[in-house]
Amino acid sequence: MAEIQVQMYNVGFGDCFLLKFPRDGRTPFRVLVDCGSHSAGHPRPGWKIRQTVAAIVDDIGDDGSVIDVVVATHRHQDHVSGFAEPAWSSVTVGEVWLPWTEDPDDPEATRIRTRQSSLALNLTNAFTDPGFVDRWKSEEIAPASLQAMVANSLTNEGAMRTLHRGFAGKPTRRFLSTDTGHLQPDDCPGLTVHVLGPSKDESVIRDMDPPPEQSYLAFGAAPPVSGPVDRTPSPVSESNRPFAKSYVLDEAAYGPGKLGGSLKSKAAAMMRDTDLATVVSLDKAVNGTSLMLMFEFGSAYLLFPGDAQWGTWHAAMNRPASRQLLTRTTFYKVGHHGSHNATPRAFLEEVLDGNPQLWASAASVRPISFWPNIPRTLLMDELNARCKRVLRSDQDEHDSPPDVTALPGKAGLSLQVPS
């Protein structure tokens, strides 16, 4: 059977993948999964997201500028910002798939979006107050890392407008959840797309952090915070929270080289009664609504989890049908740019234990000074040990595995996946 092509565009710290599924005697069935980049993690000086959009349009332009399905896993800047580019108005799209939380006709979805958007705007305004920023400086926390997290969670209005109302061809919009089950596009025989997340159960999508034994987070020689973690609700106003829960600070969110043992203890305490908890919970709450999709084609199972957090992963691994699908993974798009909290140990070490089919994985990453531990070294080492090929957008194409083609103009990498 013909191979599937996976193109990973180098957008820096963000996601943009174009999948091409073969069809007899016809152009490939194209699925674009995300198109965005974090403003702090561009791949090179002078780069603009419009360059990637132009590369995509050029790539499909030979036969009518058609994309069969556009997938936006969630509304974070590093996944959708590219959709604000005007060039999309000339691209014909068949369908647009979004998480159920984007459904304008769903009152619960509207409630979640409104709370998240209001919180992001309030926090953005707070960073214009010198006293607010100085307070974090006095606590040895890099304000830039907090600002970057908030900026990533803004409404991205232009991009979302395109996804909801743009493109040529009057595409059908679908708002997906685990209740959707699976989709079988009429125009691509043999392709089945399983929707493994997000759940419509708020207790699942707000369950952000894996327990310590499931995380690839490690602090080296520094001792861990002693005693049980207090997860009682924060005194911060509930109107300023996406969900009524506080979270433990992770190393990547905290900043470069700041997690000595005593400071970690201070951070854990601060998380219960300061704005930092709100910043971190906002970022993770949006990630918690991320689509998790498994593309099944022939013997290929391509897992694209977006930035799904622990709740979605845990639910998927505990549903027998979903777990069975996960055991068949042949290609894995690494969750959340290789962050510790988006690829559970159980997935690699239990669900995929002994799986000879895991052929390749791809991590769309770029070093950012205030998140120096993304991607996690432990996670990438584990993937290298289990995969025949690991693609990374932060590595030169000459360092890439065999059977990987550099896209023109250093736009990214292309891999042929056996189907």
Order of alpha helices (4+ residues) and beta strands (2+ residues): beta-beta-beta-alpha-beta-alpha-beta-alpha-alpha-alpha-alpha-beta-beta-beta-alpha-alpha-alpha-alpha-beta-beta-alpha-alpha-beta-beta-alpha-beta-beta-beta
